[in-house]
Amino acid sequence: MAAAPLVSDPTLLVLVGLRLKNLVEADVVADAMQVPVDEVLRVLADAETAGLVRHREGRLSGWMLTTAGRAEGEQLLAAELDEHGLRTAVDAAYRSFLAHNQGFLTLCTDWQQTEPGVLNDHADPAYDAAVIARLAEADAGVQPVCAELAGVLARFDGYGERFTAALGRVRAGEHEWFLKPLIDSYHTVWFELHEHLLATLGIDRAKETAH
């Protein structure tokens, strides 16, 4: 019988949640990382005292990582992989994800433009349908990666379902669910999964191609 996926420490989950979501309130972190909100608040209070997070007030308010908090999160992530012997498995899933990444980015460009310099006004249903069909193919490729990761680390659970939900809405004609930021669009989920993998493995996005 396969081992159950590892459930990460709450402090690690909160720090990772803030890295993925940027400036958000505690309930968003709780929902994203599947941690009770009272536990998130406890971790945030301790982390704020330690200088790892701060709460920003104003028109855009919420919790955010400090530089020290980002570094602490990276240390906790590295320690988790090494302590539990999971680095090889996560790295393999990451490499599988990368095999699909460039194709997905090209797909996003094709959704935005029918040809270089010509914006897609979505007046051609056949063109859009062809791109959406390719999105479904991309989804079929990334779903096994999501399942592989969720089988190792519980904090990766949910990505597959989020992709499925976004794809369903795009297919239903809600085209903003392809690329729109600030909602759980397909691109938003893809970017977040990518960042989650980079954070877990300690890879600098700017230096990724050298990995």
RAHUJO-V323552 format. One line per field, one symbol per residue. phi: phi as a letter, one per 20 degrees, with the letter a starting at -180 (. if undefined). A space follows every 50 residues. Layout:
phi->???
This chain:
phi->.fffffeffgfgffffgfffdmdbegfffgffdlcgfffffffffffffe mecbdedpfddqebfegfffffgffffffffffdmdfffffffffffgfd fffffffffffecfbgndffeledgffffffffffffffffegfffffff fdcffefofgfffgfffffffenefffecffmcefgfgfffffgffffff emdfgfdgfef
